[in-house]
Amino acid sequence: MQIVYSPTTSSASLSLLRAARLGFSSSLSRATANSLVSSSHSSSPSLIKYRSLSSFPSFRSVRPWSHGGDWRSPLSLRAQIRSAAPVIERFQRKVATMASENPFKGIFTSLPKPGGGEFGKYYSLPDLNDPRIDKLPYSIKILLESAIRNCDNYQVTKADVEKIIDWENSSPKQVEIPFKTARVLLQDFTGVPAVVDLACMRDAMNRLGGDSNKINPLVPVDLVIDHSVQVDVARHVNAVQANMELEFQRNKERFAFLKWGSTAFHNMLVVPPGSGIVHQVNLEYLGRVVFNTDGILYPDSVVGTDSHTTMIDGLGVAGWGVGGIEAEAAMLGQPISMVLPGVVGFKLSGKLHNGVTATDLVLTVTQMLRKHGVVGKFVEFYGQGMAELSLADRATIANMSPEYGATMGFFPVDHVTLQYLKLTGRSDETVAMIEAYLRANKMFVDYNEPQLERVYSSYLVLDLESVEPCVSGPKR
């Protein structure tokens, strides 16, 4: 598009000069240039005229792409890929030489079962024999384990691991680290575009003659259909069933597409509508706490396309909300670039009085954290008062992380967590594996044992006995 400014002859000439600098001057004839200049004299000073370069005969002969074919034709795409193949091969060889085997393979060890055999293998943090690790917050240990397990000196380097180990000194410097999450959580409004993108990639692969079945998420993806649900029928014994039938009628095409996605893609689970709210489903069913993938054990972590993904932090799973682009990148195996966060240690003591609810506690905690300032930080709860909080109370506090501004409000795994896992149907063997792994990696909290004092960026203390019934409302 050529823009011709009309106030003076010089401005029109400048427009032509700009075109010449872009290599277009040879396409414009002198007569055409004169007509542009002369037309500018008769125009209003405030008028801006737009003329397409394609209106000039010489421009219509310019080929659109360097390979000379029609860019809309799959054949031309194949030709372009074939011509780029040597470049791609050189890039792959370069990546192969840069990426190496895990430099921490020396701490990759077995986790034995009490009755014989083994649960699997894992990267043992205590085997690093670094006293700095013992003082790290539990939430930072999850970042550390992920960096060690995924270290290839390409996407994640030994320098990144050292930054996390030296968290006490690195965090105030706002250093950047890569983080590879264990899984991705989607809800239907933000999840459908992600599945559409994967389907488009498969379609393109088919057109290029490749194997479209190779297009799959590289990490487990859980998609819960809950945000589209509406309530049309109420105060009736069959209200739930009636609303579900209307839901399927309205979204038949979308649900059919998601059902196809759940069977077509590996590593993708779609939870159908009517199963519950995404965060509750994540807490009761989807949260693994510890993964066992092909015999390799590692802590569960999740990023989700909903700000209240933080509810899972009440279960001892590190999780927070991200944007759709970040979620898709994580699905395709890319690390999330993040600033190594500061961690606010929130110590709880005492016990709530009768009649004081989790809502009262949440409002009190939120007020304290807003006053303290926790934007962009982790909040980690600890102390003897933790044993008095049910997992529902913890999940409620963690769910409010967006309200008090923290990236997440984290509750490390303890006996309360294990009891909840059994209550929600996790098998005894799974719970035993979770406890054994976390104890072996010193990521389990046992309040019956002496607690090592951990280092935090800043500290807050709350006596639960001081919490009173309260009401939240607007300021006047």
PENORWO-V130732 format. One record per residue. PHI is phi in whole degrees, 0 to 359 (NA if undefined). OMEGA is omega in radians with two decimals (NA if undefined). NEAR is the number of other ideal C-beta (glycine too) atoms within 10 Angstrom. Layout:
# PENORWO-V130732
{{PHI OMEGA NEAR} {PHI OMEGA NEAR}}
This chain:
# PENORWO-V130732
{{NA 3.11 7} {264 3.12 19} {257 -3.13 11} {247 3.10 19} {275 -2.93 16} {262 -3.01 19} {301 -3.08 15} {221 3.09 13} {295 -3.09 12} {296 -3.14 12} {292 3.08 13} {294 3.11 22} {295 3.10 14} {297 3.10 13} {298 3.11 20} {294 3.13 18} {295 3.10 12} {299 3.11 13} {297 3.14 17} {296 3.14 14} {295 3.10 9} {275 3.10 8} {86 -3.08 8} {260 -3.00 17} {296 -3.14 13} {293 -3.12 8} {273 -3.09 17} {253 3.10 18} {281 3.14 12} {296 -3.14 7} {294 3.13 8} {295 3.13 16} {297 3.13 17} {297 -3.14 10} {293 3.10 11} {294 -3.11 19} {294 -3.12 18} {294 3.14 11} {291 -3.12 14} {289 -3.13 21} {291 -3.05 11} {271 -3.09 7} {267 3.06 15} {292 -3.10 8} {302 -3.08 8} {267 -3.03 7} {273 3.03 11} {242 -3.12 11} {259 3.10 15} {245 3.10 8} {231 -3.13 15} {285 3.09 9} {295 -3.14 15} {290 3.11 11} {286 3.12 10} {275 -3.07 17} {304 -3.08 10} {292 3.14 13} {282 -3.13 14} {293 -3.12 10} {270 -3.12 8} {287 3.13 11} {286 -3.03 9} {291 -3.09 10} {228 -3.02 10} {295 -3.12 8} {281 2.96 16} {84 -3.13 10} {258 3.08 16} {282 -3.04 13} {295 -3.14 10} {278 -3.08 8} {270 3.08 11} {302 3.14 13} {297 3.14 11} {291 3.08 15} {295 3.11 17} {297 3.13 15} {297 -3.14 14} {295 3.13 17} {293 3.12 14} {298 -3.14 10} {291 -3.14 11} {270 -3.06 12} {304 3.13 10} {300 3.12 9} {295 3.14 9} {297 3.14 10} {297 3.11 10} {296 3.12 10} {296 3.14 11} {296 3.10 10} {295 3.13 10} {295 3.11 10} {298 -3.12 12} {297 3.13 10} {283 3.14 9} {283 3.13 12} {281 -3.11 12} {232 3.08 11} {293 -3.03 9} {300 -3.13 16} {290 -3.14 13} {256 -3.11 18} {297 3.14 9} {292 3.13 11} {256 3.10 15} {276 -2.98 15} {224 -3.10 13} {268 3.04 14} {250 -3.05 18} {286 3.00 12} {274 -3.14 14} {302 -3.09 8} {266 -3.09 5} {111 -3.08 6} {84 -3.14 8} {215 3.05 14} {286 -3.09 22} {158 3.12 18} {246 -3.09 14} {204 3.06 25} {270 -3.03 25} {272 3.11 19} {294 3.11 22} {300 -3.12 12} {290 3.04 14} {287 3.10 17} {54 3.12 8} {245 -3.08 13} {298 3.13 7} {294 -3.09 14} {292 -3.11 18} {298 -3.10 13} {267 -3.10 14} {292 2.97 25} {301 -3.12 25} {299 -3.13 24} {295 3.11 23} {287 3.09 27} {298 3.10 23} {294 3.07 24} {297 -3.12 27} {295 -3.13 21} {299 3.12 20} {298 -3.14 25} {295 3.14 25} {294 -3.09 24} {294 -3.08 19} {259 -3.08 19} {291 3.09 23} {228 -3.09 14} {59 3.05 15} {231 3.05 12} {284 3.09 16} {233 -3.05 22} {250 3.08 17} {296 3.09 13} {296 3.09 11} {295 3.11 24} {298 -3.14 21} {297 3.10 12} {301 -3.09 21} {287 3.10 24} {300 3.14 20} {268 -3.05 16} {307 -3.08 26} {302 3.14 15} {264 -3.07 11} {283 -3.03 15} {301 3.13 20} {297 -3.12 11} {273 3.12 11} {58 3.13 11} {285 -3.10 16} {255 3.12 11} {226 3.00 24} {269 3.11 18} {228 3.09 21} {257 -3.11 19} {285 -3.14 24} {283 -3.13 23} {202 -3.13 25} {234 3.13 28} {246 -3.14 29} {235 2.88 26} {250 -2.90 24} {296 -3.10 22} {295 -3.13 13} {266 -3.09 18} {278 -3.12 28} {301 3.11 19} {301 3.13 14} {294 3.12 22} {292 3.09 24} {299 3.12 12} {298 3.11 15} {296 3.12 21} {296 3.11 17} {296 3.10 11} {296 3.10 15} {294 3.13 19} {297 3.12 12} {295 3.12 14} {297 3.09 15} {297 -3.13 13} {297 -3.13 14} {272 3.09 14} {81 -3.14 9} {266 3.14 14} {268 -3.08 9} {291 3.14 16} {292 3.10 11} {282 3.14 10} {275 -3.13 21} {211 2.99 17} {299 -3.14 20} {269 3.03 13} {234 3.12 18} {301 3.13 21} {237 3.09 26} {248 -3.14 23} {243 -3.11 23} {252 3.14 27} {272 -3.12 24} {214 -2.99 20} {284 -3.09 14} {271 -3.04 15} {293 3.09 15} {239 3.11 9} {252 3.09 10} {261 -3.10 11} {242 3.14 15} {220 3.11 8} {58 3.13 5} {218 -3.07 10} {297 -3.14 7} {255 -3.06 9} {299 -3.10 13} {298 -3.12 12} {296 -3.14 12} {295 3.13 15} {294 3.13 19} {294 3.12 15} {297 3.09 13} {296 3.14 15} {298 -3.14 18} {291 3.09 14} {293 -3.09 8} {292 -2.97 13} {245 -3.06 18} {304 -3.08 10} {294 -3.12 8} {294 3.14 13} {293 3.10 18} {296 3.11 11} {296 -3.13 15} {293 3.09 21} {295 3.05 12} {300 -3.13 13} {299 -3.11 20} {292 3.13 15} {261 -3.07 8} {279 -3.05 16} {258 2.98 20} {283 3.08 12} {67 3.14 14} {232 3.08 23} {243 3.09 14} {249 3.12 21} {269 -3.01 21} {291 3.12 14} {297 -3.12 19} {92 -3.12 14} {275 -3.14 13} {135 3.11 15} {290 -3.02 15} {305 -3.05 27} {289 3.10 24} {288 3.08 15} {297 3.11 18} {299 -3.10 28} {288 -3.00 23} {274 -2.97 17} {232 -2.97 16} {276 -3.08 20} {297 -3.12 25} {268 -3.03 21} {69 3.01 23} {226 3.10 25} {276 2.93 18} {231 -3.09 17} {248 -3.13 12} {54 3.09 7} {83 3.10 11} {254 -3.10 13} {261 3.09 24} {198 -3.09 22} {293 3.05 26} {287 3.00 22} {210 -3.02 22} {208 2.90 26} {243 -3.07 24} {227 -3.13 28} {271 3.08 23} {210 -3.04 22} {297 -3.10 13} {267 2.96 20} {303 -3.11 27} {299 3.13 29} {302 -3.10 28} {291 3.12 28} {297 3.08 30} {293 3.13 28} {264 -3.10 24} {83 3.08 31} {254 3.14 29} {288 -3.11 26} {205 3.09 30} {203 -3.09 25} {273 3.10 20} {223 3.08 23} {280 -3.09 11} {298 -3.14 14} {295 3.11 9} {296 3.14 18} {296 3.13 24} {295 3.10 20} {298 3.10 17} {295 3.09 24} {301 -3.10 26} {267 3.00 16} {88 -3.14 12} {274 3.09 15} {287 3.06 18} {272 3.10 16} {275 -3.09 11} {215 3.04 16} {282 3.11 14} {300 -2.94 21} {280 2.90 23} {285 -3.12 20} {234 3.09 26} {269 3.09 22} {276 -3.09 20} {247 -3.07 28} {271 3.11 17} {249 3.09 22} {221 3.09 15} {76 -3.05 15} {212 3.13 16} {293 3.05 18} {289 3.05 13} {299 -3.14 5} {94 3.08 8} {271 -3.02 18} {261 3.07 14} {298 3.11 16} {297 3.10 15} {298 3.13 18} {295 -3.13 20} {299 -3.13 22} {295 3.11 18} {293 3.13 18} {297 -3.13 22} {298 3.13 18} {298 -3.13 13} {295 -3.08 15} {288 3.08 24} {297 3.13 14} {293 -3.11 10} {287 -3.10 17} {91 -3.05 13} {230 -3.12 25} {297 3.13 10} {77 -3.10 13} {243 2.93 22} {271 2.96 28} {243 -3.13 31} {241 -3.10 23} {266 -3.13 25} {206 3.10 22} {110 -3.09 19} {296 3.12 14} {294 3.13 21} {298 -3.10 21} {295 -3.11 14} {270 -3.10 15} {261 3.04 22} {289 3.14 13} {292 3.08 21} {297 3.09 11} {296 -3.13 20} {296 -3.14 25} {296 3.12 26} {295 3.11 19} {294 -3.14 27} {296 -3.13 28} {297 -3.09 22} {272 -3.13 20} {308 3.10 27} {299 -3.12 17} {286 3.09 16} {264 2.90 21} {94 -3.10 16} {278 3.03 29} {297 3.03 25} {200 3.02 24} {247 -2.88 31} {258 3.05 30} {244 -3.14 29} {299 -3.11 20} {288 3.06 23} {217 -3.10 20} {295 3.10 14} {297 3.11 21} {297 -3.12 24} {296 3.10 20} {297 3.13 13} {294 3.12 23} {299 3.09 24} {292 -3.13 12} {298 -3.09 10} {263 2.93 13} {95 3.04 9} {290 -3.07 19} {291 3.12 10} {299 3.14 9} {294 3.11 10} {295 3.14 17} {296 3.11 18} {296 3.11 14} {296 3.14 20} {299 -3.12 26} {295 -3.12 20} {297 -3.13 20} {296 -3.08 23} {293 3.08 24} {293 -3.12 13} {296 -3.13 19} {264 3.11 22} {55 3.10 16} {238 3.13 20} {250 -3.14 21} {255 3.07 20} {242 -3.05 11} {285 3.04 15} {273 3.13 6} {247 3.09 8} {300 -3.08 6} {259 3.07 11} {286 3.13 8} {289 -3.10 8} {263 -3.12 16} {266 3.07 14} {233 3.13 23} {292 3.08 17} {205 -2.99 13} {228 2.98 10} {226 -3.13 18} {228 3.09 12} {223 3.00 19} {273 -3.07 13} {299 3.12 20} {292 -3.13 13} {274 -3.12 12} {284 -3.13 20} {241 3.04 10} {303 -3.07 11} {214 -3.11 15} {231 3.10 7} {260 3.13 11} {204 -3.13 6} {289 3.06 4} {286 3.09 3} {248 NA 3}}
